[in-house]
Amino acid sequence: MNRLRFMEEELSRRRESRRLRKLRRVTPVDGAYVEVDGKRLLNVCSNDYLGLAHHPLLVKRAAEFMERYGAGSTASRLVCGNYGCFEDVERKLAQLKKTEAALLLPTGYQANATLLPAICDRNSLILSDRLNHNSIISGCALARCTVMIFEHNDTGHLEKLLAQNRNKGFSRIVIVTESVFSMEGDICDLDAMCSLAKKYGALLMVDEAHATGVFGHSGMGLTCGRDIDIVMGTFGKGAGSFGAYVSCSSLVRDYLVNRCAGLIYSTGLPPSVAGAIDAALDLIPEMGAKRAELIDNANRFRNKLSSAGFDTGLSASQIVPVVVGPEKAALDLSCWLEQKGFMAPAIRPPSVPADGSRVRISLSALHSRQDIDRLGDEICRWAKK
Ligand SMILES: Cc1ncc(COP(=O)(O)O)c(C=O)c1O
C-alpha cells in the first residue's frame, strides 16, 4: 500500500479543480516592482504598506544588530536568547503603543495560535469574529474550550452571545477580533467592542496585523491609547520586516512569559529582525503624510471601482478586495492584470467564503497615483472585455 497515496489524491483533486497552490519565484526589483517569470510587474498584493521593506535605515540597522549580536539568538528567550536588543525594542514599542509593556514574538501566526491557549482554560468561552484570520482559528482550536462565532463585525450578535452566556459558568469569556480585516479591508467597531467587553466583564484581544503602521496615533494601530487587555500585531506588513508583538499591561506580559507556548518553546527572533523593527519604530511615527496619501489613494481607487459597478465589500482601508464571485472570474482577472503588468493573485475558497473569490489589492505608499489609476482602468477594462 502506498502510504502517501492520500497526498497524491489531494494534489490531483486540487489540480482538477484549479485549486493547486504553487510557490512562484519573485525577485524584488525596485520600488514596488518585482520580477516574476522574467516579467517586470507592479506588486499590488504585498503587505508592505509603507514601503519599508527596502528602506535603507531598516537594512542598515538589521546589519548593525546582526554584527553586534550574531545571526541568531541561539535559544528561547527563556533560556539564553533574551538579548538586550529585544527588551529595548519592547520598551520603545510600549511607549509608542501607550501601554505599560510589550512582548516580541517570532511571528503573528505563532502569536495568535498560542496567545488564546495561554489565556483560556478548558472552561473558557471564546467569541470570535466569523472572518478572523486562520491563525486565530488555530488559536481557538488549540485552546480546547468552547468557541462561538459571531457574525462579521456584528456587535448586536456579539452582545446576544455575551448576554446568553454570561451566567453559564464559564471561567472567562474572551472576545477576539481583528481591527483591520485582512481579506475585507474593513474596520472593526472598537468603541462598541470595548464597551461590550467592559459591560460583560469579558477579556478583549485585538489583532492589529493590518493596522500597524497605517492607522491610529503615530501609525501605531487603532487600539493605541485604548484600554484593551491584549493587542497583538505584526512587523511583517506595514513595518516592513518580520516578527510580531503583544502590547499589554506588565501583568499580562509576565503571565505570557510564563504561559505562552509561542514564546517559551521557540527560538527568539534573529537580532537582525530586531534591528529592522527598531528602525521601523523610528520611522513610522514620522510617516503621517505617507499614511494620509495612502488612504487617500485607497479611497480614490475604491470609488473608481464602485462607480464602475464593482463590489469592494466594506473596505475602508488600504486593502481593497475586488470581489468577483466565482473562482474562475477571480483567476481570469488575476491573469488579465498580470498581462497588463500587475501582480495580484486570485484569492479563493477556503481563504474566502464560497462565491467570494476576489483579487485582493493592497495598496502601498510606493504606488503613485498614476499607478493606481492605471490599475483601476485595467480592472474596468477587464469587466468590459
Ligand atoms: C490578521 C492577521 N493576523 C496574523 C497574521 C500572521 O502574521 P505573520 O505573517 O507575522 O505570521 C496575518 C498574516 O497574514 C494576518 O493577516
The ligand as a Gaussian input file, in Angstrom:
#p B3LYP/6-31G(d) Opt

LIG

0 1
 C       -4.842000      39.265000      10.574000
 C       -3.563000      38.510000      10.573000
 N       -3.070000      38.085000      11.753000
 C       -1.917000      37.397000      11.817000
 C       -1.195000      37.098000      10.677000
 C        0.074000      36.315000      10.781000
 O        1.178000      37.153000      10.852000
 P        2.631000      36.661000      10.424000
 O        2.720000      36.848000       8.947000
 O        3.556000      37.535000      11.199000
 O        2.749000      35.228000      10.816000
 C       -1.656000      37.544000       9.449000
 C       -0.858000      37.242000       8.225000
 O       -1.262000      37.287000       7.138000
 C       -2.875000      38.257000       9.389000
 O       -3.373000      38.677000       8.213000

